[in-house]
Amino acid sequence: MSQSDVKGNSILEIPLESEHIAKILYSALLPETESIPSERAITSISVKGSSLIVEIIANDLTAMRAALNSYIAWISACMKTIESIDES
């Protein structure tokens, strides 16, 4: 079985301090879900209470890893920005 034979989905549920922060992240990440750089992975995001939900459906493991890494990096950058604004 090769990597191209493996299809799957991944769901990240990220608990946050408040629903307000979850909605800020949702708004920041929504454009990324609408511009599809690859047909190999499709992503949707939603807010459930104070959690951000990221669901990725990928045609292969390489596409899954790339999508997961991208969303984790974007969420991390957003959280650092929010924290720096809160500190000022």
GITABEL-V287692 format. One record per residue. N is the residue number from 0. PHI is phi in whole degrees, 0 to 359 (none if undefined). OMEGA is omega in whole degrees, 0 to 359 (none if undefined). Layout:
# GITABEL-V287692
((N,PHI,OMEGA) (N,PHI,OMEGA))
This chain:
# GITABEL-V287692
((0,none,179) (1,263,179) (2,301,182) (3,290,178) (4,276,186) (5,265,176) (6,243,179) (7,184,177) (8,223,181) (9,222,178) (10,237,174) (11,257,173) (12,245,186) (13,252,178) (14,287,181) (15,237,183) (16,294,183) (17,204,176) (18,296,179) (19,300,179) (20,294,178) (21,301,180) (22,290,176) (23,297,179) (24,297,178) (25,303,181) (26,296,180) (27,290,185) (28,269,184) (29,305,179) (30,301,179) (31,292,179) (32,282,183) (33,272,177) (34,257,186) (35,267,179) (36,285,183) (37,213,175) (38,280,185) (39,278,180) (40,216,177) (41,239,183) (42,234,171) (43,228,178) (44,229,178) (45,204,177) (46,243,176) (47,232,185) (48,63,179) (49,259,179) (50,248,172) (51,263,180) (52,249,177) (53,241,179) (54,244,182) (55,238,175) (56,244,185) (57,232,179) (58,277,180) (59,203,184) (60,295,180) (61,296,178) (62,294,178) (63,297,180) (64,298,180) (65,297,180) (66,294,178) (67,300,179) (68,300,180) (69,297,182) (70,293,177) (71,296,179) (72,294,180) (73,295,179) (74,296,178) (75,299,179) (76,297,178) (77,297,181) (78,295,177) (79,296,177) (80,295,179) (81,298,180) (82,296,180) (83,290,177) (84,290,179) (85,297,182) (86,286,183) (87,272,none))
